[in-house]
Amino acid sequence: MIKELLAYLRPHRWILVAGGVLGLIGSAAGLAMPLLAKYVVDAFGADRSMAGPLIGLTVAVLVGAAVSAGGSYLMERTGESVVMGARRRLVERILRLRVADVDRLKPGDLLSRVTGDTTLLRAVLTNGVVNSVGSVFMLVGAIVLMAAMDGTLLLVTLLVIVVIGGLTASVMPRIMRAQKDAQEAVGEMGAVLDRALQAYRTVKASGAEEREITVVAGAAERARDRGMQVAGWTSLAGVSTFMAVQIAFLSVLGVGGARVASGALEVSSLIAFLLYLFYLVAPIGQLVEGAVQLQQGLAALKRIKEVEDLPGEPVAEPAATGGRPLGVRFDGVTFRYGDDRPVVHDEVSFEVPPGGLTALVGPSGAGKSTVFALLERFYEHQGGTISLDGRDIRDWPLGELRAALGYVEQDAPVLAGTLKENLLFAAPDATDDELLRAVARTRLDDLVSRLPDGLDTLVGHRGVLLSGGERQRVAIARALLRRPRLLLLDEATSQLDAVNELRLREVIAEVAAETTVLVIAHRLSTVTNADRIVVMEAGGVRAVGTHDELVGADELYRELAATQFLVS
Ligand SMILES: Nc1ncnc2c1ncn2[C@@H]1O[C@H](COP(=O)(O)OP(=O)(O)OP(=O)(O)O)[C@@H](O)[C@H]1O
């Protein structure tokens, strides 16, 4: 773990060394102060000119202050860079995780790892490490001098310090565990709050505010309790430092007194030794503080590593969009979402030639959305072959594959930001002309002219300022701007009014004239227009045909058409 912690420091090691050296020089200047003051006083007594010593003293004060300030500035700067680097790596990892892993993670908790845990790294990496190194220097120096005074007394001192130091060290892992629990409780708090914010209206409509508050507050209490434990262990560690020096003082006084009495040691040496003993207080205190910070940093690092160690997708190299319509082929595809999950696709086979409109229909849970998820390679199928354009999707570079597809999700397809940002999300390089054409094709021009700032109007968190039908058309326009070779459209199940439905049907028909469109259909209007319909049931393909053919030949389809489609 320590090695991994140091890895964060490696890129900044020279700045850290410089900061550390400046800090040491600053301390040395501080140490020189009494000596220079003594010269001033001596000069005063001896009736000599005080100018020299005074100038020396002033320079030492100024240089010492400037050097110390520079040193601590360098440290803080590095701290910020380290935090930034850790955040960047973490965010990069999070955005490159596999969808299957993200399904299991809680967004609020991830957020707290990026914001909270990375911040904890700062103290340990800068002050913690640097102060500890400085303290070790001072400790070693003092010990060497003490050894020169009297070896026996040094042994007594070290014995006391080692015993109490060992006891202090034994609480360190507890500090780390308590700190990790505290951070986990903060993460939990984020997760619950995120859940409540994602379903804000449902929370209110369900009268669940109080319950959600209780859950968040519960996590906050846990964070407090564990934080208090950290504080308790930290105080214990602090007080034991003080105790170590006090006990060492008494022991040295006792043993030293006896040695003075027996003539083995001079009184002046005993006094000097005792003075040095108190000199140890500050560096030992800093070492203990550094060790505590180290534990806190390690706790944070553990949480950061848990995410960083998750496997990611291969990096999808950006690829050019546009091109010929793609044909799709599923050949005996089997898939389940996890080893302990039921089979979702059991030998799914169907073929879609390039171009035209193909509808996927079937009862809820039949595995229709999963077809899209597999095409986008959000998940890996376990058996059979999926090919696009005659090429196994496993052989497509991920970036190229996703650039060829346009994907419109069923839920919340609009992101916070302006309408324009939303439209350009999948194709940031699209020209204004292309943008306006997509707006016109998806019949969004009415909306744009009504909005106060046109395309630059903010659409709110998850597009809440737009209607359901508008959000859907924005999502389609966004997918179209990517010039997909295969458009995957998961029709929203929400009821659209007649005008919106007609518009949507027109848009889909137009797009299907240019590219392959695969739509999960919940409306009869979409289905009757389709060139072919794939009927799915319980993880398999039951029938393929046109509306008229299927009404004649397939009982399930007839039933679906009679109830589900006509109802919606
Ligand atoms: N991310 C997931 N993790 C685990 N199981 C999932 C996941 N997504 C879907 N499932 C399961 O897979 C099965 C098929 O889901 P899928 O969404 O493909 O069905 P669908 O035919 O699109 O249904 P609907 O018409 O209701 O959207 C369901 O039983 C569902 O519980």
PDBQT file of the ligand as one rigid body, heavy atoms in Angstrom, charges set to zero:
ROOT
HETATM    1  N1  LIG A 601     -28.429  -4.779 -16.303  1.00  0.00    +0.000 N 
HETATM    2  C1  LIG A 601     -29.079  -5.903 -16.020  1.00  0.00    +0.000 A 
HETATM    3  N2  LIG A 601     -28.593  -6.745 -15.096  1.00  0.00    +0.000 NA
HETATM    4  C2  LIG A 601     -29.222  -7.896 -14.797  1.00  0.00    +0.000 A 
HETATM    5  N3  LIG A 601     -30.361  -8.297 -15.379  1.00  0.00    +0.000 NA
HETATM    6  C3  LIG A 601     -30.895  -7.510 -16.316  1.00  0.00    +0.000 A 
HETATM    7  C4  LIG A 601     -30.288  -6.284 -16.692  1.00  0.00    +0.000 A 
HETATM    8  N4  LIG A 601     -31.050  -5.703 -17.643  1.00  0.00    +0.000 NA
HETATM    9  C5  LIG A 601     -32.072  -6.550 -17.873  1.00  0.00    +0.000 A 
HETATM   10  N5  LIG A 601     -31.998  -7.640 -17.085  1.00  0.00    +0.000 N 
HETATM   11  C6  LIG A 601     -32.914  -8.792 -17.088  1.00  0.00    +0.000 C 
HETATM   12  O1  LIG A 601     -32.909  -9.345 -18.377  1.00  0.00    +0.000 OA
HETATM   13  C7  LIG A 601     -34.207  -9.721 -18.795  1.00  0.00    +0.000 C 
HETATM   14  C8  LIG A 601     -34.516  -9.127 -20.182  1.00  0.00    +0.000 C 
HETATM   15  O2  LIG A 601     -34.501  -7.717 -20.076  1.00  0.00    +0.000 OA
HETATM   16  P1  LIG A 601     -34.717  -6.749 -21.319  1.00  0.00    +0.000 P 
HETATM   17  O3  LIG A 601     -34.593  -5.377 -20.806  1.00  0.00    +0.000 OA
HETATM   18  O4  LIG A 601     -33.841  -7.163 -22.414  1.00  0.00    +0.000 OA
HETATM   19  O5  LIG A 601     -36.226  -7.068 -21.681  1.00  0.00    +0.000 OA
HETATM   20  P2  LIG A 601     -37.171  -6.296 -22.676  1.00  0.00    +0.000 P 
HETATM   21  O6  LIG A 601     -37.727  -7.333 -23.565  1.00  0.00    +0.000 OA
HETATM   22  O7  LIG A 601     -36.483  -5.155 -23.302  1.00  0.00    +0.000 OA
HETATM   23  O8  LIG A 601     -38.291  -5.789 -21.696  1.00  0.00    +0.000 OA
HETATM   24  P3  LIG A 601     -39.149  -4.396 -21.722  1.00  0.00    +0.000 P 
HETATM   25  O9  LIG A 601     -40.054  -4.485 -22.896  1.00  0.00    +0.000 OA
HETATM   26  O10 LIG A 601     -39.913  -4.461 -20.435  1.00  0.00    +0.000 OA
HETATM   27  O11 LIG A 601     -38.171  -3.290 -21.765  1.00  0.00    +0.000 OA
HETATM   28  C9  LIG A 601     -35.144  -9.234 -17.723  1.00  0.00    +0.000 C 
HETATM   29  O12 LIG A 601     -35.589 -10.362 -17.000  1.00  0.00    +0.000 OA
HETATM   30  C10 LIG A 601     -34.319  -8.329 -16.837  1.00  0.00    +0.000 C 
HETATM   31  O13 LIG A 601     -34.667  -8.511 -15.494  1.00  0.00    +0.000 OA
ENDROOT
TORSDOF 0
